[in-house]
Amino acid sequence: MCYVPDMGNVTSIYIFPAFVFAKCCIAASKLPHYGSYMAEMTQERLSSEIEARRDQLIALTQDLIRIPTLNPPGLNYREICAFLAERLAKSGFSVEMVRAEGAPADSAKHPRWNLIARHEGANPGECVHFNSHHDVVEVGHGWTVDPFGGEVKDGRVYGRGACDMKGGLAASIIAAEAFIAACPDYRGAIEISATADEESGGYGGVAYLAEKGYFSPDRVQHVIIPEPLNKDRICLGHRGVWWAEIETKGRIAHGSMPFLGDCAVRHMGAVLEEMEATLFPLLATKRTAMPVVPEGAKQSTMNINAIHGGEPEQDPDYTGLPAPCVPDRCRITLDRRFLIEEDIAEVKAEVTALMERVKAQRPSFDYEIRDLFEVQPTMTDQDAPVVRTVTQAIQQVLDTVPEYVVSPGTYDQKHIDRIGRLKNCIAYGPGILDLAHQPDEWVGIDDMVDSAKVMALTLAALLSP
Ligand SMILES: [Zn+2]
């Protein structure tokens, strides 16, 4: 339901409901002193508050899945933000909807809306922020359930975005509501954001908000991103990315007399051969100390995303018939993932050096390298307060020592680190990473409940009065 009838050009909306604290706070507890009677009591109380909300957690996840926030093109962003705003306002949060006006892909047809909700404790203190992206990737083929039905079956909720990451978003909301109910006189603040476009780089979402100061260290001190990294793992960061396009240049001529032209596709063949002979073996020797999962991503990697030479297939007049021409252009797109130990300038220099080696062997060879996109690697220190606190909470709730991991691909932590300058940030949430973007995506209900308990206990540890 949309509670704002018409937003027109308004880019920011504030709602300040009265705070209503339904229950009394439990006695002050200091969670870091584990084993104490008070800590146990806190855990039990939070646990039962969350168990009591199990049905709400399922229903909220279903409601979120039923708003198809497909990206591209960026559908229903305003609807999902308005839905969450209404929900969180009822729980005592002040809510703000922010449109990333002017950000890449923001348009009148597909505006990039974000929601930021904040709940103030009884006394000043630190702010814990849960950031989830609300967009989901395309449906794809192979589904046996309705991708936007939110079907519940065998202890799982199914749908596009169930695992990545509407289940995590729902878990963080339930965790915050349960904690506030158990401990209304907490100190500090809790923020929950639902942001746009993570799946396409986060420029209309976290990057925009970070530039506006929403993730500045004087406003927010701890950030948890409930991406689906499994409930017993803490993700400290991600590798870097460099996307680039390489074009080889030739000269057009009649295809029956190729000796009169210069074939750009053959030049590209020489480039690919040189990559196989020297670059891929070099990348395999570059290993990282980052705990990247899976194992194969513990080294530098490179994917060749696309290759095209000859007639442009995107041309609306393209017939598919062969052209009697020597191709004068050939392009490939590179997706190079690099390690925290590498410098991006060195990553680019390796490719330039390779192109120069090819050039030295081919008299007429010429080329161009164009940067498309880059992301620096990021990794939060294992001693950071949010890492230590979530570690203890996982040990308490799941009775296991969490695994520290680093993601092979990137997520919004890059913007929080680079633009927001906030280092105390991790990804922690329910859901199995491998299920993200797959057909029949699901999130386990018990996993959501368990990770909500971990999140609530984290709040108790960081914000106890
Ligand atoms: Zn995600």
Boltz pocket constraint, residues with backbone or C-beta under 6 A from the ligand:
constraints:
  - pocket:
      binder: B
      contacts: [[A, 133], [A, 164], [A, 165], [A, 198], [A, 227], [A, 228], [A, 411]]
      max_distance: 6.0
